[in-house]
């Protein structure tokens, strides 16, 4: 006779308010994770999330949040830029691409497509195309640009790897910039193509180095350092401006 043991119940997330310096209260989702070794605060389009080790005390977590509340306020302010207009054929503005602003030009045509030319981004749409079609077209444009960058960068790093990635996927990620699956498929955040190219290339290098070391041990960081000595600058850039990039991508492409 075999006795089936019950798995420990997954801790239920709870929402706790955090008072910011200006008096506002921000809801923070507390999530206890058995794999967590330290407190970690993240902000995504879903709000603020605090990940806690199982043994972390409430007092420790509250002190951690108070210490980082100014950082949290700054990240929330970047999440929804108010100066970015919504789509419309009457809007003549610029779109972010590779850390710069590219002028956007509208054109009527038989097919929906977006191309990058000498004078900026040209978005061609049929006469009856709606806002959803425009956003889907722009999303495909960003995908094409990201794939072009990756196609240029990847051959530089392949010779030093024990094996190639099984796939290279680009899509919108909620909080991560990249990941490596157990099957060696690399996933990268589409929002990276909006920011500076050096940070995009660094994230690619970071994930490729996981083919050598799956963890974030000192050995892993030595591999990253060898291939990208300025990785700390890119990490700082993504921490400072990354949330705005993700929010901008979501707003532009829906």
Kinemage of the C-alpha trace (Angstrom):
@kinemage 1
@onewidth
@group {chain A} dominant
@subgroup {mainchain}
@vectorlist {calphas} color= white
{ca unk a 1} P 0.000 0.000 0.000
{ca unk a 2} L 1.371 3.369 -0.992
{ca unk a 3} L 0.600 6.555 0.865
{ca unk a 4} L 0.361 9.646 -1.257
{ca unk a 5} L 1.949 12.633 0.406
{ca unk a 6} L 0.448 16.030 -0.133
{ca unk a 7} L 2.521 18.758 -1.658
{ca unk a 8} L 2.845 21.874 0.473
{ca unk a 9} L 0.194 24.373 -0.469
{ca unk a 10} L 1.348 27.243 -2.646
{ca unk a 11} L 1.353 30.449 -0.586
{ca unk a 12} L -1.475 32.755 -1.567
{ca unk a 13} L -0.352 36.234 -2.710
{ca unk a 14} L -1.642 39.150 -0.668
{ca unk a 15} L -1.978 42.831 -1.470
{ca unk a 16} L -0.551 45.336 1.011
{ca unk a 17} L -0.517 49.125 0.596
{ca unk a 18} L 2.773 51.006 0.653
{ca unk a 19} L 2.801 54.700 1.561
{ca unk a 20} L 5.035 56.747 -0.732
{ca unk a 21} L 6.856 59.909 0.298
{ca unk a 22} L 4.207 62.127 -1.350
{ca unk a 23} L 1.400 60.513 0.657
{ca unk a 24} L 0.055 58.249 -2.072
{ca unk a 25} L -0.576 54.600 -1.334
{ca unk a 26} L 0.529 51.986 -3.852
{ca unk a 27} L -0.744 48.388 -3.711
{ca unk a 28} L 2.114 45.893 -3.606
{ca unk a 29} L 1.521 42.203 -4.255
{ca unk a 30} L 3.442 40.074 -1.744
{ca unk a 31} L 4.385 36.620 -3.026
{ca unk a 32} L 6.324 34.081 -0.971
{ca unk a 33} L 8.466 31.797 -3.090
{ca unk a 34} L 10.262 28.675 -1.851
{ca unk a 35} L 12.998 29.231 -4.433
{ca unk a 36} L 13.668 32.842 -3.431
{ca unk a 37} L 16.875 33.550 -1.543
{ca unk a 38} L 16.395 37.286 -1.115
{ca unk a 39} L 13.763 39.988 -1.254
{ca unk a 40} L 13.070 41.263 -4.735
{ca unk a 41} L 10.868 44.142 -5.884
{ca unk a 42} L 9.649 44.275 -9.479
{ca unk a 43} L 7.315 46.587 -11.364
{ca unk a 44} L 5.502 45.542 -14.525
{ca unk a 45} L 2.362 46.590 -16.361
{ca unk a 46} L 0.511 44.546 -13.728
{ca unk a 47} L 1.801 46.681 -10.861
{ca unk a 48} L 4.346 46.224 -8.069
{ca unk a 49} L 5.324 42.783 -6.807
{ca unk a 50} L 7.477 41.864 -3.824
{ca unk a 51} L 8.947 38.358 -3.852
{ca unk a 52} L 9.898 37.045 -0.406
{ca unk a 53} L 11.789 33.964 0.802
{ca unk a 54} L 9.605 31.735 2.940
{ca unk a 55} L 11.466 32.654 6.127
{ca unk a 56} L 11.461 36.427 5.577
{ca unk a 57} L 9.650 38.333 8.313
{ca unk a 58} L 6.994 40.968 7.708
{ca unk a 59} L 9.124 43.526 9.534
{ca unk a 60} L 12.072 42.824 7.225
{ca unk a 61} L 9.874 43.109 4.139
{ca unk a 62} L 8.318 46.384 5.277
{ca unk a 63} L 11.752 47.864 5.966
{ca unk a 64} L 12.895 46.762 2.514
{ca unk a 65} L 9.897 48.436 0.874
{ca unk a 66} L 10.423 51.685 2.795
{ca unk a 67} L 14.041 51.711 1.677
{ca unk a 68} L 13.031 51.285 -1.969
{ca unk a 69} L 9.838 53.357 -2.082
{ca unk a 70} L 11.469 56.259 -3.958
{ca unk a 71} L 12.749 53.838 -6.579
{ca unk a 72} L 9.269 52.344 -6.824
{ca unk a 73} L 7.691 55.778 -7.274
{ca unk a 74} L 10.120 56.541 -10.079
{ca unk a 75} L 9.391 53.270 -11.842
{ca unk a 76} L 5.636 53.805 -11.621
{ca unk a 77} L 6.025 57.310 -13.037
{ca unk a 78} L 7.876 55.886 -16.042
{ca unk a 79} L 5.321 53.158 -16.627
{ca unk a 80} L 2.730 55.271 -18.418
{ca unk a 81} L 4.334 58.164 -20.296
{ca unk a 82} L 1.677 60.835 -20.762
{ca unk a 83} L 3.438 62.529 -23.670
{ca unk a 84} L 2.985 59.638 -26.111
{ca unk a 85} L -0.099 60.207 -28.290
{ca unk a 86} L -2.404 57.422 -29.371
{ca unk a 87} L -2.421 56.327 -32.982
{ca unk a 88} L -4.244 58.243 -35.662
{ca unk a 89} L -3.579 59.279 -39.246
{ca unk a 90} L -3.685 62.905 -38.178
{ca unk a 91} L -0.757 62.416 -35.823
{ca unk a 92} L 2.681 63.344 -37.140
{ca unk a 93} L 5.182 62.341 -34.501
{ca unk a 94} L 8.104 60.029 -33.879
{ca unk a 95} L 8.430 56.455 -32.687
{ca unk a 96} L 11.207 54.981 -30.529
{ca unk a 97} L 13.679 52.689 -32.240
{ca unk a 98} L 17.178 51.700 -31.086
{ca unk a 99} L 17.356 54.431 -28.494
{ca unk a 100} L 16.340 57.269 -30.811
{ca unk a 101} L 13.150 58.826 -32.176
{ca unk a 102} L 12.313 57.953 -35.778
{ca unk a 103} L 9.786 60.240 -37.538
{ca unk a 104} L 6.567 58.476 -38.477
{ca unk a 105} L 4.997 59.067 -41.905
{ca unk a 106} L 1.534 57.795 -42.826
{ca unk a 107} L 0.687 56.596 -46.323
{ca unk a 108} L -2.368 54.992 -47.861
{ca unk a 109} L -1.766 51.796 -49.806
{ca unk a 110} L -3.201 48.459 -50.758
{ca unk a 111} L -1.339 46.499 -48.097
{ca unk a 112} L -0.537 47.158 -44.440
{ca unk a 113} L 3.194 47.405 -43.884
{ca unk a 114} L 5.795 49.496 -42.092
{ca unk a 115} L 9.287 50.113 -43.407
{ca unk a 116} L 12.356 51.992 -42.213
{ca unk a 117} L 13.781 54.467 -44.685
{ca unk a 118} L 16.133 57.394 -44.844
{ca unk a 119} L 13.519 59.776 -43.470
{ca unk a 120} L 12.066 57.578 -40.734
{ca unk a 121} L 9.332 54.971 -40.426
{ca unk a 122} L 6.712 54.808 -43.146
{ca unk a 123} L 3.449 53.170 -42.075
{ca unk a 124} L 1.284 52.194 -45.033
{ca unk a 125} L -2.317 51.184 -44.419
{ca unk a 126} L -5.390 50.472 -46.558
{ca unk a 127} L -8.076 53.130 -46.436
{ca unk a 128} L -10.369 51.128 -44.139
{ca unk a 129} L -7.669 49.834 -41.809
{ca unk a 130} L -8.509 50.475 -38.165
{ca unk a 131} L -6.389 51.243 -35.138
{ca unk a 132} L -5.949 47.551 -34.362
{ca unk a 133} L -4.524 46.906 -37.820
{ca unk a 134} L -2.109 49.812 -37.439
{ca unk a 135} L -0.811 48.496 -34.122
{ca unk a 136} L -0.413 44.959 -35.471
{ca unk a 137} L 1.539 46.334 -38.427
{ca unk a 138} L 3.824 48.305 -36.159
{ca unk a 139} L 4.374 45.264 -33.952
{ca unk a 140} L 5.452 43.253 -37.000
{ca unk a 141} L 7.794 46.104 -37.955
{ca unk a 142} L 9.469 46.012 -34.548
{ca unk a 143} L 9.770 42.222 -34.808
{ca unk a 144} L 11.510 42.552 -38.174
{ca unk a 145} L 13.912 45.148 -36.794
{ca unk a 146} L 14.716 43.020 -33.744
{ca unk a 147} L 15.329 39.922 -35.872
{ca unk a 148} L 17.635 41.895 -38.156
{ca unk a 149} L 19.709 42.997 -35.160
{ca unk a 150} L 19.886 39.492 -33.740
{ca unk a 151} L 20.853 38.069 -37.115
{ca unk a 152} L 23.795 40.478 -37.234
{ca unk a 153} L 24.932 39.845 -33.652
{ca unk a 154} L 24.490 36.120 -33.161
{ca unk a 155} L 27.365 34.926 -35.426
{ca unk a 156} L 29.878 36.874 -33.296
{ca unk a 157} L 29.184 34.741 -30.227
{ca unk a 158} L 28.488 31.297 -31.643
{ca unk a 159} L 32.142 30.111 -31.815
{ca unk a 160} L 32.558 30.379 -28.025
{ca unk a 161} L 29.438 28.423 -27.112
{ca unk a 162} L 29.252 24.705 -26.271
{ca unk a 163} L 26.138 24.391 -28.458
{ca unk a 164} L 23.807 26.720 -30.349
{ca unk a 165} L 20.411 27.732 -28.978
{ca unk a 166} L 17.621 25.575 -30.353
{ca unk a 167} L 15.478 28.627 -31.094
{ca unk a 168} L 15.594 32.404 -30.839
{ca unk a 169} L 12.225 33.933 -29.988
{ca unk a 170} L 11.285 37.593 -29.688
{ca unk a 171} L 8.058 38.571 -27.941
{ca unk a 172} L 6.709 40.934 -25.324
{ca unk a 173} L 7.682 39.783 -21.825
{ca unk a 174} L 5.965 41.132 -18.726
{ca unk a 175} L 8.959 41.501 -16.395
{ca unk a 176} L 11.996 39.632 -17.730
{ca unk a 177} L 14.305 40.826 -20.505
{ca unk a 178} L 15.240 37.350 -21.604
{ca unk a 179} L 15.258 33.697 -20.633
{ca unk a 180} L 16.712 30.335 -21.622
{ca unk a 181} L 14.340 27.384 -21.575
{ca unk a 182} L 15.339 23.861 -20.438
{ca unk a 183} L 15.384 22.988 -24.135
{ca unk a 184} L 17.953 25.751 -24.860
{ca unk a 185} L 15.518 28.112 -26.580
{ca unk a 186} L 16.357 31.791 -26.043
{ca unk a 187} L 13.478 34.235 -25.550
{ca unk a 188} L 14.065 37.999 -25.662
{ca unk a 189} L 11.769 40.921 -24.932
{ca unk a 190} L 10.577 42.798 -28.015
{ca unk a 191} L 10.745 46.075 -26.064
{ca unk a 192} L 14.541 45.866 -26.210
{ca unk a 193} L 14.542 47.063 -29.824
{ca unk a 194} L 13.013 50.351 -28.681
{ca unk a 195} L 15.979 51.088 -26.405
{ca unk a 196} L 19.645 51.469 -27.118
{ca unk a 197} L 21.134 48.667 -29.165
{ca unk a 198} L 23.990 47.973 -26.770
{ca unk a 199} L 21.530 46.911 -24.074
{ca unk a 200} L 19.674 44.653 -26.490
{ca unk a 201} L 22.934 42.974 -27.509
{ca unk a 202} L 23.980 42.616 -23.864
{ca unk a 203} L 20.757 40.728 -23.019
{ca unk a 204} L 21.431 38.388 -25.937
{ca unk a 205} L 24.963 37.780 -24.632
{ca unk a 206} L 23.592 37.228 -21.114
{ca unk a 207} L 21.198 34.510 -22.246
{ca unk a 208} L 23.782 32.852 -24.492
{ca unk a 209} L 26.147 32.621 -21.534
{ca unk a 210} L 23.511 30.525 -19.772
{ca unk a 211} L 24.310 27.836 -22.318
{ca unk a 212} L 27.661 27.620 -20.509
{ca unk a 213} L 26.473 28.131 -16.926
{ca unk a 214} L 22.756 27.824 -16.135
{ca unk a 215} L 22.975 29.849 -12.917
{ca unk a 216} L 24.168 33.337 -11.972
{ca unk a 217} L 27.321 32.124 -10.263
{ca unk a 218} L 30.650 34.019 -10.366
{ca unk a 219} L 31.674 31.701 -13.205
{ca unk a 220} L 28.651 32.836 -15.206
{ca unk a 221} L 29.428 36.524 -14.707
{ca unk a 222} L 33.027 35.946 -15.755
{ca unk a 223} L 31.744 34.563 -19.049
{ca unk a 224} L 29.540 37.638 -19.477
{ca unk a 225} L 32.427 39.945 -18.566
{ca unk a 226} L 34.633 38.335 -21.188
{ca unk a 227} L 32.091 38.940 -23.951
{ca unk a 228} L 30.587 42.226 -22.718
{ca unk a 229} L 32.868 44.144 -20.299
{ca unk a 230} L 30.370 47.023 -19.992
{ca unk a 231} L 27.464 44.838 -18.879
{ca unk a 232} L 26.942 46.816 -15.665
{ca unk a 233} L 26.163 49.981 -17.632
{ca unk a 234} L 23.571 48.103 -19.674
{ca unk a 235} L 22.026 46.598 -16.558
{ca unk a 236} L 21.769 50.054 -14.993
{ca unk a 237} L 20.179 51.451 -18.153
{ca unk a 238} L 17.535 48.723 -18.213
{ca unk a 239} L 16.803 49.191 -14.530
{ca unk a 240} L 16.337 52.930 -15.040
{ca unk a 241} L 14.529 53.044 -18.389
{ca unk a 242} L 13.328 49.495 -18.923
{ca unk a 243} L 9.865 49.914 -17.470
{ca unk a 244} L 9.185 52.867 -19.758
{ca unk a 245} L 10.297 50.806 -22.771
{ca unk a 246} L 7.923 47.982 -21.868
{ca unk a 247} L 5.043 50.389 -21.280
{ca unk a 248} L 5.716 52.194 -24.570
{ca unk a 249} L 5.716 48.941 -26.516
{ca unk a 250} L 2.424 47.914 -24.914
{ca unk a 251} L 0.878 51.272 -25.731
{ca unk a 252} L 2.046 51.319 -29.328
{ca unk a 253} L 1.267 47.727 -30.239
{ca unk a 254} L -1.651 47.026 -27.937
